[in-house]
Amino acid sequence: MNSIDFVEAGCRRKKQRLQETEPVVQATHKSGTDDVVEYFYPRSNIVLPFSLRSSLWELGENRYCNRPAFERYLNVEDPNNTVVARFVARNVLNTGTIGQKQQQFIARRFVEDDRIVITWKFISEGDGIFSGMKVDETEWWRLLPSTDVAEAGTVVEMWTHRVPMQCRDLPSRESAMDEFHDVLQANSEETLDDVVASLVNVPL
């Protein structure tokens, strides 16, 4: 099994767990004992009439470079297909408070003639109002040519495995943990919006 087959096998295992809730855009798994969220499976499946082979990777490489305290590590194996960086992400909450998190980011691209798989790894650690909170998030993006003649283009399949780490003083800070998750979900949706927006002027 080559590298891209190995990564795709992981994608399929995640997708199989979601087949029973296919119309749902987000699946949540809670423990049976204390009803605490163990992990989330937000995912998307879209078809775009654009060539994605270069623009998606450029988006992943450049999306975060203007974030505060951005630092990219260049001493990596296969730098043409690997991005390793860290930065600070800030979000304004509904209360007007600024929520801040430190993020470490790793992305790897696997390319073959008929498919591209991009894996993303985020480790998010909260600061300030989110202090003590941590989320481990892995994403798989698979790009395939559309087989639907009525909807030509490229199929973009996205899965997310998001595991929140519990705070020592949970459940007293359960509402803050919910806000932390909402911020991460909003960031994921912004990423998808950026993908679509970045491809508007890409030649077919």
Secondary structure, 3 states (H helix, E strand, C coil): CCHHHHHHHHHHHHHHHHHHHCCCCEEEEECCCCCCEEEEEEEEEEEECCCCCCHHHHHHHHCCCCCCCCEEECCCCCCCCEEEEEEEEEEECCCCCEEEEEEEEEEEEEEECCEEEEEEEEEEEEEHHHCCCEEEEEEEEEEEECCCCCCCCEEEEEEEEEEEECCCCCCCCHHHHHHHHHHHHHHHHHHHHHHHHHCCCCCC
